[in-house]
Amino acid sequence: MDNAALDQISWDLIRVAYRIIGDPAVSQDDLSKLAETLTEITERLRKLEL
C-alpha cells in the first residue's frame, strides 16, 4: 500500500469514529472498545508504512 492509500484509510476511520462517538446510544464500554480497536489499527498501519 502506498502512503496515499494509508492516509485515506486513516481519514475514513476518523470519520467513522466521530459518527460513533456522537451517537448517544453508544455506551462508554463500546467507546472504550472502539478506542482499543483504533489503536490496534493505527499500530498496524504504521507497520505497513515501514
N, CA, C and O atoms as CSV, one atom per row, in Angstrom:
chain,resi,resn,atom,element,x,y,z
A,1,MET,N,N,0.836,-1.181,0.000
A,1,MET,CA,C,0.000,0.000,0.000
A,1,MET,C,C,0.879,1.241,0.000
A,1,MET,O,O,1.915,1.292,0.663
A,2,ASP,N,N,0.447,2.229,-0.750
A,2,ASP,CA,C,1.209,3.475,-0.739
A,2,ASP,C,C,0.672,4.412,0.346
A,2,ASP,O,O,-0.385,4.167,0.926
A,3,ASN,N,N,1.408,5.474,0.605
A,3,ASN,CA,C,1.033,6.399,1.677
A,3,ASN,C,C,-0.312,7.066,1.437
A,3,ASN,O,O,-1.043,7.335,2.391
A,4,ALA,N,N,-0.653,7.338,0.186
A,4,ALA,CA,C,-1.949,7.967,-0.111
A,4,ALA,C,C,-3.092,7.048,0.307
A,4,ALA,O,O,-4.088,7.506,0.866
A,5,ALA,N,N,-2.949,5.761,0.039
A,5,ALA,CA,C,-3.989,4.803,0.425
A,5,ALA,C,C,-4.094,4.709,1.943
A,5,ALA,O,O,-5.195,4.656,2.491
A,6,LEU,N,N,-2.957,4.689,2.616
A,6,LEU,CA,C,-2.968,4.637,4.080
A,6,LEU,C,C,-3.585,5.898,4.671
A,6,LEU,O,O,-4.333,5.824,5.646
A,7,ASP,N,N,-3.279,7.046,4.094
A,7,ASP,CA,C,-3.883,8.298,4.557
A,7,ASP,C,C,-5.393,8.271,4.383
A,7,ASP,O,O,-6.127,8.711,5.268
A,8,GLN,N,N,-5.860,7.764,3.260
A,8,GLN,CA,C,-7.300,7.694,3.006
A,8,GLN,C,C,-7.979,6.774,4.013
A,8,GLN,O,O,-9.041,7.105,4.541
A,9,ILE,N,N,-7.375,5.630,4.280
A,9,ILE,CA,C,-7.929,4.705,5.271
A,9,ILE,C,C,-7.988,5.383,6.634
A,9,ILE,O,O,-8.984,5.262,7.347
A,10,SER,N,N,-6.937,6.088,6.994
A,10,SER,CA,C,-6.900,6.772,8.287
A,10,SER,C,C,-8.029,7.791,8.412
A,10,SER,O,O,-8.721,7.834,9.429
A,11,TRP,N,N,-8.211,8.602,7.387
A,11,TRP,CA,C,-9.270,9.617,7.434
A,11,TRP,C,C,-10.654,8.980,7.439
A,11,TRP,O,O,-11.559,9.484,8.104
A,12,ASP,N,N,-10.831,7.891,6.717
A,12,ASP,CA,C,-12.115,7.184,6.736
A,12,ASP,C,C,-12.417,6.665,8.140
A,12,ASP,O,O,-13.546,6.772,8.617
A,13,LEU,N,N,-11.413,6.110,8.790
A,13,LEU,CA,C,-11.602,5.611,10.154
A,13,LEU,C,C,-11.927,6.740,11.123
A,13,LEU,O,O,-12.760,6.572,12.014
A,14,ILE,N,N,-11.285,7.872,10.958
A,14,ILE,CA,C,-11.563,9.022,11.820
A,14,ILE,C,C,-13.007,9.484,11.645
A,14,ILE,O,O,-13.685,9.774,12.631
A,15,ARG,N,N,-13.482,9.555,10.406
A,15,ARG,CA,C,-14.874,9.971,10.156
A,15,ARG,C,C,-15.864,8.999,10.799
A,15,ARG,O,O,-16.846,9.421,11.409
A,16,VAL,N,N,-15.606,7.710,10.662
A,16,VAL,CA,C,-16.495,6.710,11.265
A,16,VAL,C,C,-16.470,6.834,12.786
A,16,VAL,O,O,-17.515,6.765,13.433
A,17,ALA,N,N,-15.292,7.014,13.351
A,17,ALA,CA,C,-15.171,7.135,14.805
A,17,ALA,C,C,-15.966,8.334,15.322
A,17,ALA,O,O,-16.649,8.228,16.340
A,18,TYR,N,N,-15.885,9.465,14.636
A,18,TYR,CA,C,-16.641,10.644,15.075
A,18,TYR,C,C,-18.146,10.403,15.017
A,18,TYR,O,O,-18.882,10.884,15.878
A,19,ARG,N,N,-18.604,9.673,14.026
A,19,ARG,CA,C,-20.043,9.352,13.959
A,19,ARG,C,C,-20.452,8.481,15.135
A,19,ARG,O,O,-21.507,8.689,15.734
A,20,ILE,N,N,-19.611,7.499,15.464
A,20,ILE,CA,C,-19.923,6.601,16.579
A,20,ILE,C,C,-19.880,7.367,17.898
A,20,ILE,O,O,-20.770,7.215,18.735
A,21,ILE,N,N,-18.854,8.185,18.084
A,21,ILE,CA,C,-18.710,8.948,19.328
A,21,ILE,C,C,-19.892,9.891,19.523
A,21,ILE,O,O,-20.333,10.103,20.653
A,22,GLY,N,N,-20.402,10.452,18.447
A,22,GLY,CA,C,-21.516,11.391,18.530
A,22,GLY,C,C,-22.877,10.747,18.723
A,22,GLY,O,O,-23.867,11.453,18.915
A,23,ASP,N,N,-22.947,9.432,18.676
A,23,ASP,CA,C,-24.216,8.718,18.814
A,23,ASP,C,C,-24.516,8.503,20.297
A,23,ASP,O,O,-23.770,7.800,20.979
A,24,PRO,N,N,-25.601,9.101,20.807
A,24,PRO,CA,C,-25.907,8.970,22.235
A,24,PRO,C,C,-26.267,7.542,22.654
A,24,PRO,O,O,-26.250,7.234,23.846
A,25,ALA,N,N,-26.591,6.676,21.709
A,25,ALA,CA,C,-26.954,5.302,22.036
A,25,ALA,C,C,-25.728,4.417,22.289
A,25,ALA,O,O,-25.869,3.279,22.737
A,26,VAL,N,N,-24.544,4.928,22.008
A,26,VAL,CA,C,-23.317,4.147,22.174
A,26,VAL,C,C,-22.861,4.241,23.631
A,26,VAL,O,O,-22.735,5.331,24.189
A,27,SER,N,N,-22.616,3.077,24.229
A,27,SER,CA,C,-22.221,3.041,25.640
A,27,SER,C,C,-20.745,3.388,25.823
A,27,SER,O,O,-19.959,3.364,24.875
A,28,GLN,N,N,-20.397,3.705,27.048
A,28,GLN,CA,C,-18.999,4.004,27.378
A,28,GLN,C,C,-18.118,2.785,27.121
A,28,GLN,O,O,-16.976,2.922,26.683
A,29,ASP,N,N,-18.645,1.601,27.392
A,29,ASP,CA,C,-17.896,0.366,27.144
A,29,ASP,C,C,-17.601,0.207,25.656
A,29,ASP,O,O,-16.494,-0.166,25.268
A,30,ASP,N,N,-18.599,0.494,24.832
A,30,ASP,CA,C,-18.394,0.411,23.384
A,30,ASP,C,C,-17.361,1.430,22.913
A,30,ASP,O,O,-16.556,1.135,22.029
A,31,LEU,N,N,-17.381,2.624,23.497
A,31,LEU,CA,C,-16.388,3.639,23.135
A,31,LEU,C,C,-14.982,3.197,23.532
A,31,LEU,O,O,-14.019,3.457,22.810
A,32,SER,N,N,-14.865,2.531,24.672
A,32,SER,CA,C,-13.560,2.023,25.097
A,32,SER,C,C,-13.057,0.953,24.138
A,32,SER,O,O,-11.876,0.926,23.791
A,33,LYS,N,N,-13.957,0.072,23.711
A,33,LYS,CA,C,-13.582,-0.965,22.743
A,33,LYS,C,C,-13.180,-0.335,21.413
A,33,LYS,O,O,-12.237,-0.788,20.764
A,34,LEU,N,N,-13.896,0.703,21.014
A,34,LEU,CA,C,-13.555,1.414,19.779
A,34,LEU,C,C,-12.154,2.008,19.881
A,34,LEU,O,O,-11.363,1.907,18.942
A,35,ALA,N,N,-11.851,2.619,21.005
A,35,ALA,CA,C,-10.526,3.213,21.194
A,35,ALA,C,C,-9.431,2.153,21.101
A,35,ALA,O,O,-8.390,2.390,20.488
A,36,GLU,N,N,-9.658,0.995,21.702
A,36,GLU,CA,C,-8.680,-0.093,21.630
A,36,GLU,C,C,-8.495,-0.564,20.190
A,36,GLU,O,O,-7.371,-0.771,19.733
A,37,THR,N,N,-9.600,-0.729,19.491
A,37,THR,CA,C,-9.539,-1.190,18.107
A,37,THR,C,C,-8.818,-0.188,17.223
A,37,THR,O,O,-7.989,-0.573,16.399
A,38,LEU,N,N,-9.124,1.091,17.384
A,38,LEU,CA,C,-8.463,2.120,16.582
A,38,LEU,C,C,-6.969,2.184,16.881
A,38,LEU,O,O,-6.163,2.438,15.986
A,39,THR,N,N,-6.605,1.956,18.128
A,39,THR,CA,C,-5.184,1.929,18.483
A,39,THR,C,C,-4.485,0.772,17.783
A,39,THR,O,O,-3.388,0.938,17.251
A,40,GLU,N,N,-5.114,-0.399,17.781
A,40,GLU,CA,C,-4.539,-1.560,17.097
A,40,GLU,C,C,-4.406,-1.305,15.595
A,40,GLU,O,O,-3.388,-1.638,14.990
A,41,ILE,N,N,-5.431,-0.719,15.009
A,41,ILE,CA,C,-5.394,-0.426,13.571
A,41,ILE,C,C,-4.281,0.561,13.262
A,41,ILE,O,O,-3.555,0.401,12.281
A,42,THR,N,N,-4.149,1.581,14.100
A,42,THR,CA,C,-3.092,2.572,13.903
A,42,THR,C,C,-1.716,1.923,13.946
A,42,THR,O,O,-0.854,2.228,13.121
A,43,GLU,N,N,-1.510,1.034,14.903
A,43,GLU,CA,C,-0.223,0.341,15.009
A,43,GLU,C,C,0.053,-0.497,13.762
A,43,GLU,O,O,1.179,-0.524,13.265
A,44,ARG,N,N,-0.960,-1.170,13.264
A,44,ARG,CA,C,-0.781,-1.992,12.058
A,44,ARG,C,C,-0.496,-1.132,10.834
A,44,ARG,O,O,0.332,-1.495,9.998
A,45,LEU,N,N,-1.178,0.007,10.724
A,45,LEU,CA,C,-0.926,0.904,9.593
A,45,LEU,C,C,0.491,1.463,9.640
A,45,LEU,O,O,1.142,1.609,8.605
A,46,ARG,N,N,0.957,1.770,10.825
A,46,ARG,CA,C,2.334,2.276,10.956
A,46,ARG,C,C,3.342,1.236,10.494
A,46,ARG,O,O,4.346,1.573,9.866
A,47,LYS,N,N,3.074,-0.032,10.805
A,47,LYS,CA,C,3.971,-1.107,10.368
A,47,LYS,C,C,3.979,-1.218,8.846
A,47,LYS,O,O,5.010,-1.522,8.247
A,48,LEU,N,N,2.828,-0.972,8.223
A,48,LEU,CA,C,2.748,-1.039,6.765
A,48,LEU,C,C,3.539,0.081,6.107
A,48,LEU,O,O,4.032,-0.079,4.991
A,49,GLU,N,N,3.662,1.210,6.790
A,49,GLU,CA,C,4.395,2.347,6.236
A,49,GLU,C,C,5.891,2.084,6.161
A,49,GLU,O,O,6.591,2.704,5.361
A,50,LEU,N,N,6.384,1.171,6.986
A,50,LEU,CA,C,7.832,0.899,7.020
A,50,LEU,C,C,8.318,0.236,5.782
A,50,LEU,O,O,9.508,-0.055,5.664
